[in-house]
Amino acid sequence: MVATASRMMPLETPLPRFRLLDTDGNIVASDDFVDADALLVVFMCNHCPFVRHIAQGLASFAREFMPRGLAVVGINSNDAERFPDDSFEAMGWEKARVGYPFPYLHDPDQTVAHAFGAACTPDFFLFDGDGSLAYRGQFDGSRPGNNTPVTGDDLRAAATAVLTGTEVDPDQTPSMGCNIKWKPGNEPA
């Protein structure tokens, strides 16, 4: 597995618009979250060992923070034709298996991944209540095989700061994971 780092979209970037189908058959759009205290967008997939490594921690994090006002969505932008483990059907199975309490959205044409500048899975983008990017970085320092416990400490600190109206530490460590599986010819420049 080759590790790819997040591109680190500039802080204060406005929330890119999206409108995608979730695994329950609902359309979920960025406009659905205009009244949220904060929104976390996670680019993720089913088969990536980096995502699988934090999956239970991410689900627990969401169950803890969603009642506090954090809206969460996961987005899978991988090419499911070449990576069938990331098919729309498999996304539903994965959501049930892990117990993700948030919508898991499908980005089949990869336009949303392009709009966010997403590079890897997992790739985290935390927006404040005004739709301004407050955090883009790692869940925590745990990686497959490094024997560091999965805690979500980096994202937890950022989400707590956003939800309490305090400043988010601008010193943010990029997320690391598998590269997004781009469709041939669709790779970013």
ABEGO torsion letter per residue (X at the ends): XBBBBBAGBBBGBBBBBBBBBBAAGBBBBAAAAAABABBBBBBBBAABAAAAAAAAAAAAAAAAAAAAGBBBBBBBABBAAABAAABAAAAAAAAAAAGBABBBBBBAAGAAAAAAGBABOBBBBBBBAAGBBABBBBABABBBGAGBBBAGAAAAAAAAAAAAGBBBBABBBBBBBBBBBBBBGABBX
